[in-house]
């Protein structure tokens, strides 16, 4: 979305936030060149932004490497944001029990532009592998979490998102809208949207949107596992309904 003509929009602030958002959960420290490549912001501008952000405590400058990592101020913001989710304590217990019960990954995702950001995740104790983590971003238009979100918002909102971000999806507008309609149908009739390999061919999943007065738009809870471990029949007949049941309990909090 282009806000360049909007006088209320602070471009410098937006660029500073772009720098912070460029960091990923599996990153080590990043240098100005790497940040420039990730954000598309010229390196000379990046240098001024990283200096300012480090002075304010949002970045920590590792002088011996000439690189940066997220600082205490940024970490504090994340911690405060987590504490403002009123249902999180109860949801965490429910989702951990679900992960244990069905032997699969469970995550909470929120839309971030054309991605679904994993903000919380739960796994069975002693899980053999870790394939998704907090901070990982899933595609909006080709994952169960993204399509469950799209199936829960107004059609006008979907149209706007496709207009703004659809070109990045790698599939046609018609395919996107067909998937959204399928999601809307499943959610209205079953409460969840299930997907067999829509994003990664060997992953099955089911997702449920949650509408909460704490958020201006839906968030989604998703449960996923390798297809070799859990087939789609089990997602459709057992895991999806169990996820829906837990979300209904959270919605009344």
Residue pairs with C-beta under 8 A, 6 or more apart in sequence:
1 164
3 9
3 14
4 11
15 39
15 41
15 45
15 49
16 49
16 52
16 53
16 58
18 39
18 41
19 35
19 39
19 41
19 46
19 49
19 50
19 53
19 59
20 53
20 58
20 59
20 70
20 74
21 112
22 30
22 35
22 38
22 39
23 30
23 69
23 70
24 135
24 136
25 133
25 134
25 135
25 136
26 133
26 135
26 136
27 69
28 67
28 69
29 62
29 65
29 67
29 68
29 69
30 38
30 67
30 68
30 69
31 65
31 66
31 67
31 68
32 43
32 46
32 47
32 50
32 66
32 68
33 43
35 41
35 46
35 50
35 68
36 42
36 43
36 46
39 46
41 49
50 59
50 61
50 68
53 59
53 68
53 71
54 60
54 61
54 68
54 71
56 73
57 71
57 72
57 73
57 74
58 70
58 71
58 73
58 74
59 68
59 69
59 70
59 71
59 74
60 68
60 69
60 70
60 71
60 72
61 67
61 68
62 68
62 69
82 88
82 119
82 120
84 214
85 91
85 214
86 212
86 214
86 253
87 212
87 214
87 250
87 253
88 120
90 249
90 250
90 253
91 108
91 120
91 221
91 246
91 250
92 120
92 122
94 246
94 249
94 250
95 106
95 108
95 120
95 122
95 221
95 246
96 106
96 122
98 106
98 122
98 223
98 242
98 243
98 246
99 105
99 106
99 122
99 123
99 124
99 223
100 124
100 125
101 242
102 223
102 225
102 230
102 234
102 238
102 239
102 242
103 124
103 225
103 229
103 230
104 124
104 223
104 224
104 225
104 229
104 230
104 239
105 121
105 122
105 123
105 127
105 131
105 132
105 223
105 224
105 225
106 121
106 122
106 123
106 221
106 222
106 223
106 243
107 118
107 120
107 121
107 122
107 132
107 145
107 221
107 222
107 223
107 224
108 118
108 119
108 120
108 121
108 219
108 220
108 221
109 116
109 117
109 118
109 119
109 138
109 145
109 146
109 149
109 207
109 219
109 220
109 221
109 222
110 116
110 117
110 119
110 215
110 219
110 220
111 117
111 140
111 146
111 149
111 217
112 137
113 140
113 165
114 139
114 140
114 141
114 161
114 164
114 165
114 168
114 169
115 137
115 138
115 139
115 140
115 146
116 137
116 138
116 139
116 140
116 143
116 145
116 146
116 149
116 220
117 135
117 136
117 137
117 138
118 132
118 133
118 134
118 135
118 136
118 137
118 138
119 134
120 134
121 132
121 133
121 134
123 130
132 224
138 145
138 146
138 199
139 146
139 169
139 199
140 146
140 149
140 150
140 161
140 165
140 169
141 147
141 150
141 162
141 165
141 166
141 169
141 171
141 176
141 179
142 169
142 170
142 171
142 179
142 198
142 199
143 195
143 198
143 199
143 205
143 207
143 222
144 193
144 194
144 195
144 198
144 199
144 205
144 206
144 207
144 222
144 224
145 205
145 207
145 220
145 222
146 220
147 179
147 180
147 182
147 183
147 193
147 195
147 198
147 207
148 183
148 187
148 192
148 193
148 207
148 208
148 209
148 218
148 220
148 222
149 209
149 217
149 218
149 219
149 220
150 158
150 161
150 179
150 180
150 183
151 180
151 183
151 184
151 186
151 187
151 193
151 209
152 184
152 187
152 209
152 211
152 218
152 220
153 217
153 218
157 217
158 177
158 180
162 173
162 176
162 177
166 173
166 176
169 176
179 198
182 193
183 193
186 192
186 193
186 194
187 193
187 208
187 209
190 240
190 241
190 244
191 208
191 240
191 241
191 244
191 247
192 206
192 207
192 208
192 240
192 241
192 243
192 244
193 206
193 207
193 208
194 204
194 205
194 206
194 207
194 232
194 235
194 236
194 240
195 204
195 205
195 206
195 207
196 204
196 227
196 232
197 203
197 204
197 227
202 226
202 227
202 228
203 224
203 225
203 226
203 227
204 224
204 225
204 226
204 227
204 230
204 231
204 232
204 235
205 222
205 223
205 224
205 225
205 235
206 222
206 223
206 224
206 235
206 236
206 239
206 240
206 243
207 220
207 221
207 222
207 223
207 243
208 220
208 221
208 222
208 240
208 243
208 244
208 247
209 218
209 219
209 220
210 218
210 219
210 220
210 221
210 247
210 250
210 251
211 218
211 251
212 219
212 250
212 251
221 243
221 246
221 247
223 235
223 239
223 240
223 243
230 239
